[in-house]
Amino acid sequence: RHVIDPVVKNTGVWLHKWALEAPDRVFLAERDGEGWRELSYAQVLKSVRGIASSLAARGMGKDTPIVIMSGNSVDHALLSLGAQYAGVPTSPLAEQYSLIVEAHGRLIYVLDKIKPAMAFVDDAARYGAAIGLSNLNDMEVVASKTDGAPRDVTAFTDLVAGDPSVDIDAVHAQVGPDTLAKILFTSGSSSDPKGVLTTQKMMCGNQAQMAAVLPFLKERPPVINDWLPWNHVFGGSHNVNMMLAHGGTLYIDDGKPTKRGFARTIENIISRPGSLAFNVP
């Protein structure tokens, strides 16, 4: 009996809307030393279009996925949104697959499944063992921090700079509801991880459904300070897109509800409190 709001064509519709209506509002933020690195909607749109044009200039599209091997970060979000803007699917993986040598078998399994054209890590030195695997020899690796890389890597800033030879508006116009946005892998707790195909329509329809049953989301821009990992649908699609759909703000919590990480979470929440919160038991 609930009336569902119209479902937008793709996530780029939301980004353009809020970059126009609230260009200076913070969309994405993460800890940067004692302070925060904060990007406004206008800044995010500019970076997303730059990344999308760089991917298009490489000839990337629906058949050339990007595997994201590191955890939540502003650059991770920018790459994901930039890829969606250009119609390139991303596959965010549990960072343990790359950071724990004993788990590299899982990483290799996924690489063989999706055959990505590009891999991303936030720190080339920290993820050196993983990006040094022979399975990535023919793949472009992009890193936010390139120092200490065991192989040639592309600086993330080079992607953001964009390629002016690309008509990015024409590229983005081809991204529709049925365009593949993500390949999310199950946890693999009972068998090998399984790739779940997520289209633009699935993500955009989900937010229309949520807004119908949680109408307060449309009354004022929501704010969350959230740790939930983006290799799962809850953190990476539900929460990220909820902020984007409603012009909200996402502060990335680099803590966790664990004995080691909880003090950091409390510190982050005090510094940048949210208006609602999500978690798992």
C-alpha positions in Angstrom: 0.0 0.0 0.0 3.0 2.3 0.0 3.5 4.5 -3.0 7.1 4.2 -4.2 8.9 7.3 -5.4 10.1 7.3 -9.0 13.3 5.3 -9.5 16.1 7.3 -11.0 18.0 6.0 -14.0 21.4 5.7 -12.3 23.4 6.9 -9.3 24.7 9.8 -11.4 21.3 11.4 -11.2 21.6 11.8 -7.5 25.1 13.2 -7.7 24.2 15.8 -10.2 21.1 16.8 -8.2 23.0 17.5 -5.0 26.0 19.0 -6.7 23.6 21.6 -8.1 21.3 22.1 -5.1 23.9 21.8 -2.3 27.4 22.0 -3.9 29.2 22.9 -0.7 27.6 20.3 1.5 30.0 17.6 2.6 29.3 14.3 1.0 32.3 12.1 1.8 34.8 12.4 4.6 37.5 10.3 6.3 40.1 10.8 9.1 43.2 12.7 8.1 45.5 12.9 11.1 43.8 14.8 13.9 41.2 16.2 11.5 39.1 15.1 8.6 39.4 15.1 4.8 36.0 16.3 3.6 34.8 16.5 0.0 31.7 18.4 -1.0 29.2 17.3 -3.6 30.6 19.6 -6.2 34.1 18.3 -5.5 33.0 14.7 -5.7 31.1 15.3 -9.0 34.2 16.8 -10.5 36.4 13.9 -9.4 33.9 11.3 -10.5 33.7 12.8 -14.0 37.5 12.9 -14.2 37.7 9.2 -13.2 35.0 8.2 -15.6 36.7 9.9 -18.5 40.0 8.2 -17.6 38.3 4.8 -17.6 36.5 5.5 -20.9 39.8 6.7 -22.5 41.2 3.3 -21.6 38.3 1.6 -23.5 36.8 0.2 -20.3 33.1 -0.7 -20.1 30.8 -3.4 -19.0 33.2 -6.2 -19.8 36.2 -4.8 -18.0 35.5 -4.9 -14.2 37.7 -3.1 -11.6 38.6 -5.1 -8.5 38.9 -3.0 -5.3 41.2 -4.8 -2.9 41.3 -2.4 0.0 38.7 -1.2 2.5 36.6 1.9 2.9 38.1 5.2 1.9 37.2 8.4 0.1 39.2 7.3 -2.9 37.5 3.9 -2.9 34.1 5.7 -3.0 35.3 8.1 -5.8 36.5 5.2 -7.9 33.3 3.2 -7.4 31.1 6.2 -8.3 33.4 7.1 -11.2 33.1 3.6 -12.6 29.3 3.6 -12.2 29.3 7.0 -14.0 31.1 5.4 -17.0 29.3 2.0 -16.9 32.2 0.0 -15.6 31.4 -2.6 -12.9 33.5 -2.7 -9.7 34.0 -5.6 -7.4 34.9 -4.6 -3.8 36.5 -7.4 -1.9 37.2 -8.1 1.7 40.6 -6.6 2.4 41.6 -9.7 4.3 41.8 -11.5 0.9 44.7 -9.2 0.1 46.3 -8.5 3.5 46.5 -12.1 4.8 48.8 -14.2 2.7 46.9 -17.4 3.7 43.8 -15.9 2.1 45.4 -15.1 -1.2 43.8 -18.3 -2.6 40.4 -16.5 -2.2 41.7 -13.4 -4.0 43.1 -15.5 -6.9 39.8 -17.4 -7.1 37.9 -14.1 -7.5 40.4 -12.7 -10.0 39.9 -15.9 -12.1 36.1 -15.5 -11.9 35.7 -11.9 -13.0 39.0 -11.3 -15.0 39.3 -7.6 -14.0 41.1 -5.1 -16.2 42.2 -2.9 -13.3 42.9 -3.3 -9.6 42.8 -0.6 -6.9 44.5 -0.4 -3.4 44.8 2.6 -1.1 48.4 1.8 -0.2 50.7 0.0 -2.6 53.3 -0.9 0.0 50.7 -2.3 2.5 49.1 -4.4 -0.2 52.4 -5.2 -1.8 52.2 -9.0 -1.4 48.8 -9.0 -3.1 49.6 -6.7 -6.0 52.8 -8.5 -6.6 51.0 -11.8 -7.4 51.6 -13.0 -10.9 47.8 -13.1 -11.4 48.0 -9.3 -11.6 50.9 -9.1 -14.0 48.8 -8.0 -17.0 46.5 -5.8 -15.0 46.8 -2.0 -14.4 47.1 -1.4 -10.6 46.0 2.0 -9.3 47.0 3.2 -5.8 46.3 6.2 -3.7 49.8 5.9 -2.1 52.3 4.6 -4.6 55.5 4.7 -2.4 57.0 1.3 -1.8 55.1 -0.5 -4.6 56.7 -3.8 -5.7 55.6 -3.1 -9.3 54.6 -0.3 -11.6 51.4 1.3 -10.4 49.3 4.2 -11.6 48.7 7.1 -9.1 45.0 7.6 -8.3 45.4 11.3 -8.9 46.2 10.5 -12.5 42.7 8.9 -12.8 41.1 11.9 -11.2 42.8 14.3 -13.5 40.7 12.8 -16.4 41.1 12.8 -20.1 39.7 15.8 -22.0 39.5 13.9 -25.2 36.5 12.0 -23.9 32.9 13.2 -24.3 32.0 12.1 -20.8 28.4 13.3 -21.1 27.9 11.0 -24.1 29.5 8.1 -22.1 27.3 8.7 -19.1 24.2 8.9 -21.2 24.7 5.2 -22.1 24.4 4.2 -18.4 20.9 2.9 -17.8 18.9 0.9 -15.2 20.2 -2.4 -16.5 23.8 -1.4 -16.5 25.9 -3.6 -14.3 27.2 -1.5 -11.4 28.8 -4.0 -9.0 29.8 -7.6 -8.5 29.5 -8.3 -4.8 30.9 -11.6 -3.5 29.3 -13.6 -0.8 31.4 -14.3 2.4 32.3 -17.9 1.3 31.6 -19.2 4.8 29.9 -22.4 3.5 31.6 -22.7 0.1 33.5 -20.7 -2.4 32.4 -17.0 -2.7 29.7 -16.4 -5.3 29.5 -13.2 -7.3 26.2 -11.4 -7.1 25.4 -9.1 -10.0 24.1 -5.7 -8.9 22.5 -3.4 -11.5 21.9 0.4 -11.3 18.1 -0.3 -11.1 18.6 -2.6 -8.1 20.5 0.1 -6.2 18.3 3.0 -7.2 15.1 1.0 -6.7 16.3 0.0 -3.2 16.6 3.7 -2.2 13.1 4.5 -3.5 11.7 1.6 -1.4 13.6 2.8 1.7 12.4 6.4 1.3 8.8 5.1 1.1 9.0 3.4 4.4 11.4 5.8 6.1 9.9 9.2 4.9 12.0 11.2 7.4 15.0 10.6 5.1 13.5 13.2 2.8 12.8 15.8 5.5 16.4 16.6 6.2 19.8 15.4 4.8 20.9 12.3 6.9 24.4 12.0 8.4 26.1 8.8 9.3 29.5 8.0 10.8 29.8 4.4 9.6 32.3 1.6 9.6 30.3 -1.2 7.8 32.5 -2.7 5.0 31.7 -1.8 1.5 32.3 -5.3 0.2 28.9 -6.1 1.7 25.6 -4.7 0.3 24.7 -3.1 3.7 27.6 -0.7 4.0 28.6 -0.3 0.4 25.2 -0.1 -1.4 22.5 0.6 1.2 24.4 3.1 3.4 26.5 4.9 0.8 23.6 5.2 -1.6 21.2 6.4 1.1 23.4 9.3 1.8 23.9 10.1 -1.9 20.2 9.7 -2.7 19.1 12.2 0.0 22.0 14.7 -0.1 23.4 13.3 3.1 26.9 13.1 4.5 29.0 10.0 5.1 31.8 10.1 7.6 33.9 7.0 7.2 34.6 5.5 10.7 38.1 3.9 10.7 37.2 2.2 14.0 35.2 -1.0 14.5 32.9 -2.4 17.2 35.7 -4.7 18.5 37.8 -4.6 21.6 40.7 -3.0 19.7 38.7 -0.6 17.5 35.8 0.6 19.6 37.7 3.5 21.3 38.4 4.9 17.8 34.7 4.6 16.8 33.7 6.5 19.9 36.3 9.2 19.2 35.0 9.5 15.6 31.3 9.7 16.6 32.1 12.4 19.1 34.0 14.4 16.5 31.4 14.0 13.7 28.1 12.7 15.2 25.4 11.3 12.8 21.7 11.7 12.7 21.1 8.0 12.4 23.2 4.8 12.8 23.4 1.4 11.3 25.2 -1.7 12.7 25.3 -5.4 12.8 25.2 -7.6 16.0 
